[in-house]
Amino acid sequence: MLQRQFKLISGLQPPYLEQHNQFKKITTNGVQVINENRNHWVCVSTIGSLPNTIDVYNSMTKSKISAHIMKQCGELLRSKRKHDTIRSMACQPQVGGSDCGLYAIANATELCFGGSPCSAMYIQDAMRNHFLSCIVQKKITPFPRAGESIKREEVIFTKELNILYCLCRLPEDKRQCMAECSQCHEWYHSKCAQIPKEVFNKKITFSCLQCKVAKA
């Protein structure tokens, strides 16, 4: 619904695309809901953020930025730079452990409508019925609030993505091998680029998918 209503905002892609490294790059005006290890939902955005930075709005605000969230942020930024930044932003914490998806959608909606999740205070008990109503009407609107906006210290902490490689635009992963493309000389993680074992046995050279397509 958000993708249909806000065509000038990038992102808003089906979260399952991450499983196949198929997220499209988001611009400086982007919003995306992502899933963390199949048990938690968060909203990430570049709206109002600093250059080469992506903001994470996590309703379980005490949680650290996991490696899985970092991976997805790297894929969404797809920066050619070797250093990018992730900021954990202050937003309303959820009560209980089952409404993270509603909060992720509410925060994404708030950003699309020009608001800030850092100042939003939703009525949690009304969020589920509101979302169901939006589905029936096939149009999403901002989630119900409890009075006026509140002031929060926006940035909780920042984390650097240093020396970025591969399709995922993340650092070297000590748990898997990496190979250098023989044409563009970018380095790729074995899992991300599905590099065959023969490359690491030095029986064949490796060319990344982008170079193969360009050469075809």
Buried (B, 14 or more C-beta within 10 A) or exposed (E): BBBEBBEEBBBBBEBEBBEEBEBBEBEEBBBBBBBBEEEBBBBBBBBBBEEBBBBBBBBBBEBEBBEBBBBBBBBBBBBEEEEBBBBBBBBBEBEEEEBBBBBBBBBBBBBBEEBBBBBBBBEBEEBEEBBEEBEEEEEBEBBBBEEEEEEBEBEBEEBEBEEBBBBBBBBBBEEEBBBBBEBEEBBBBBBBBEBEEEBBEEEEEBBBEEBEEEEE
